[in-house]
């Protein structure tokens, strides 16, 4: 089986500090959201940046059987799209224009109505009314939604989202995760999302990986990963998983382990 993303013996970090040493994961499936869980400083963002070729890395990265490490940078950038926690500051473009630029950067067929496609994806995300607003005049949450539109319109094979919900209210958190799940299924892509809210991961993710100290502590179905033992080991909390009247899991923290 070659579908999905395989990470084997990955080493990455920054110039003077190695963050991840020899990380190996099970194959991350296509058509599903993988939630990347763990406390601050556990290497989640560093891992995403390495996958996106933004940090130097060694090891093996295979996406649907292709070796990402040997691909030219331009080709890898077409297959892998990374959305950071915040968009660059001071970009004076209309939201619609920024999405059009992202689409054209990834290539579009002659005669293709890029503007119509860009507006349609803004509408799908519920921000069509912001199409003619300038990026540098939007709130953090609004910019995050425009960034997601820029990412999706590039039609990646691997979508990397670093805390895409951090600046969003409850309504948009649910809406965005619903959209990401649906687009991931429809496009049959690998989506990896850094999520701090474990309950969101339990509700919306299909697969989960939990890191601590840049090491993989657990991986599998979210319900198998989010356990009292793992919560204690990774987060240092006494927690339990309860189920609401609709049968949905929810983490309750009773105290600290230290």
C-alpha positions in Angstrom: 0.0 0.0 0.0 1.5 3.4 -1.1 -1.4 5.8 -0.5 -1.1 8.3 2.3 1.9 9.9 4.0 4.8 7.9 5.4 7.2 9.5 7.8 10.3 7.4 8.7 13.4 8.3 10.7 12.8 12.1 10.4 15.3 14.5 11.8 14.6 18.2 11.7 14.9 21.4 13.6 16.6 24.8 13.3 20.2 25.8 12.7 21.4 25.5 16.3 18.9 23.2 17.7 17.6 19.8 16.6 13.9 19.4 17.6 12.9 16.1 16.2 15.3 13.1 16.2 14.3 10.0 14.3 10.5 10.3 14.2 8.7 7.4 12.6 4.9 7.3 12.3 2.3 4.9 10.9 1.1 5.8 7.4 -1.3 8.7 7.6 -4.4 8.0 5.5 -5.8 9.8 2.6 -9.3 11.2 2.7 -9.1 11.7 6.5 -8.1 14.4 9.0 -5.1 13.5 11.2 -5.0 15.6 14.4 -1.6 16.4 15.7 -1.8 16.7 19.5 0.6 17.6 22.3 1.6 20.4 24.6 3.5 23.6 23.6 7.1 22.8 22.5 6.4 19.2 21.6 7.5 19.7 18.0 4.1 19.9 16.2 4.7 23.1 14.2 8.3 22.0 13.5 7.0 18.8 12.1 4.6 20.6 9.8 7.3 22.9 8.6 9.6 20.0 7.8 6.9 18.4 5.8 6.4 21.6 3.9 10.1 21.9 3.1 10.4 25.0 5.3 12.9 23.4 7.8 16.0 21.4 6.8 15.2 17.7 7.3 16.7 14.2 6.7 14.9 10.9 6.6 12.1 9.5 4.5 8.9 11.3 3.5 6.7 9.5 1.1 3.4 10.9 -0.2 1.3 8.4 -2.2 4.5 6.5 -3.0 6.5 9.6 -4.1 9.6 10.5 -2.3 9.1 14.1 -1.2 12.8 14.6 -0.3 13.9 14.1 -3.9 11.2 16.3 -5.6 12.3 19.7 -6.9 11.1 22.4 -4.6 8.6 23.8 -7.1 7.0 20.4 -7.6 6.9 19.7 -3.9 5.2 23.1 -3.3 2.4 22.1 -5.7 1.8 18.9 -3.8 2.2 20.2 -0.3 0.4 23.3 1.1 1.1 24.7 4.5 -1.0 27.2 6.3 0.8 28.8 9.3 -0.9 30.1 12.4 -1.1 33.6 10.9 -0.7 35.1 7.4 2.1 37.6 6.7 1.4 41.1 7.9 1.1 44.2 5.7 -0.2 42.5 2.6 -2.4 45.0 0.8 -4.5 42.8 -1.5 -8.2 42.2 -1.7 -9.1 38.8 -0.2 -10.5 37.7 -3.6 -7.3 38.8 -5.3 -5.1 36.9 -2.8 -7.1 33.7 -3.5 -6.8 34.2 -7.3 -3.0 34.7 -6.9 -2.8 31.4 -4.9 -4.7 29.5 -7.6 -2.6 30.9 -10.5 0.6 30.1 -8.6 -0.5 26.4 -8.6 -1.4 26.4 -12.3 -4.8 26.6 -14.0 -6.1 25.4 -17.3 -6.4 27.9 -20.2 -9.9 29.5 -20.2 -10.5 28.4 -16.6 -12.5 31.0 -14.7 -10.2 31.5 -11.8 -12.1 34.5 -10.4 -15.3 32.5 -10.2 -13.6 29.6 -8.6 -11.9 31.9 -6.0 -15.2 33.5 -5.1 -17.0 30.2 -4.8 -14.5 28.9 -2.3 -14.8 32.1 -0.3 -18.6 31.6 -0.3 -18.1 28.0 0.8 -16.1 29.2 3.8 -18.7 31.8 4.7 -16.6 34.8 3.9 -17.8 35.7 0.4 -18.8 39.1 1.8 -15.1 39.8 2.5 -14.0 39.3 -1.1 -13.3 43.0 -1.8 -11.9 43.7 1.7 -8.1 44.2 2.1 -6.2 41.6 4.0 -4.5 44.1 6.2 -7.8 45.4 7.4 -9.2 42.0 8.4 -9.3 40.5 11.9 -7.1 37.6 12.8 -9.9 35.1 12.4 -11.0 36.5 9.1 -7.4 36.3 7.8 -7.2 32.7 8.9 -10.3 31.9 6.8 -8.9 33.6 3.8 -5.7 31.7 4.3 -7.7 28.4 4.3 -9.3 29.5 1.0 -5.9 30.1 -0.5 -4.7 26.7 0.7 -7.7 24.7 -0.6 -7.8 26.4 -4.0 -4.3 25.2 -4.7 -5.6 21.6 -4.7 -2.8 20.0 -2.7 -2.2 16.3 -2.1 -1.0 17.1 1.4 -2.7 19.9 3.4 -0.9 21.1 6.6 -2.8 23.4 8.9 -1.1 24.8 12.0 -3.7 25.8 14.6 -6.3 27.0 12.0 -8.9 27.5 14.7 -6.8 29.6 17.2 -8.4 32.9 16.2 -11.9 31.7 15.4 -15.1 31.8 17.5 -17.1 28.7 18.3 -19.3 29.0 15.2 -16.4 29.3 12.8 -14.4 26.6 14.6 -17.2 24.0 13.9 -17.8 25.4 10.4 -14.1 25.3 9.4 -13.5 21.8 10.7 -16.7 20.6 8.9 -15.4 22.2 5.6 -11.9 20.8 6.0 -13.3 17.3 6.7 -15.6 17.5 3.7 -12.9 18.8 1.3 -10.4 16.2 2.6 -12.9 13.4 1.7 -13.9 14.9 -1.6 -10.3 15.5 -2.8 -9.0 12.3 -1.1 -6.1 14.1 0.3 -3.9 13.8 3.4 -4.8 16.5 5.9 -2.7 17.1 9.1 -4.0 19.6 11.6 -2.4 20.9 14.7 -5.2 21.2 17.3 -4.9 22.3 20.9 -8.5 21.6 21.8 -8.6 17.9 22.3 -12.4 17.9 22.3 -12.4 19.3 18.7 -10.0 16.5 17.7 -12.2 13.9 19.3 -15.2 15.3 17.4 -13.8 16.0 14.0 -10.6 14.0 13.4 -10.4 10.5 11.9 -6.9 9.8 13.1 -4.7 11.3 15.8 -1.0 11.4 16.8 0.1 12.6 20.2 3.6 14.1 20.7 5.6 14.9 23.8 9.2 16.1 23.7 9.2 15.6 19.9 8.5 11.9 20.4 5.4 10.0 19.2 3.6 8.8 22.3 0.5 7.4 20.7 -1.2 7.1 17.3 -4.5 5.7 16.0 -8.2 6.5 16.2 -8.7 9.6 18.4 -10.6 7.5 21.0 -7.6 5.2 21.3 -5.1 8.0 21.6 -7.0 10.3 24.0 -6.9 8.1 27.1 -6.5 8.9 30.8 -3.0 7.3 30.8 -1.9 9.4 27.7 -3.4 12.6 29.1 -1.3 12.1 32.3 1.9 11.2 30.4 1.7 14.0 27.8 -0.2 16.8 29.5 0.4 16.1 33.2 -3.3 16.1 34.0 -5.8 13.7 35.7 -8.4 13.4 33.0 -11.2 11.2 31.8 -13.3 10.8 28.7 -17.0 11.1 29.3 -19.8 10.8 26.7 -22.6 13.2 26.3 -26.3 12.4 25.7 -25.6 12.1 22.0 -22.8 9.6 22.6 -20.0 12.1 21.7 -16.7 11.9 23.7 -15.5 14.8 25.8 -12.4 15.2 28.0 -12.9 16.3 31.6 -9.8 17.4 33.6 -10.1 16.7 37.3 -6.6 18.0 38.4 -2.9 17.8 37.8 -0.5 14.9 38.2 2.3 17.1 39.6 
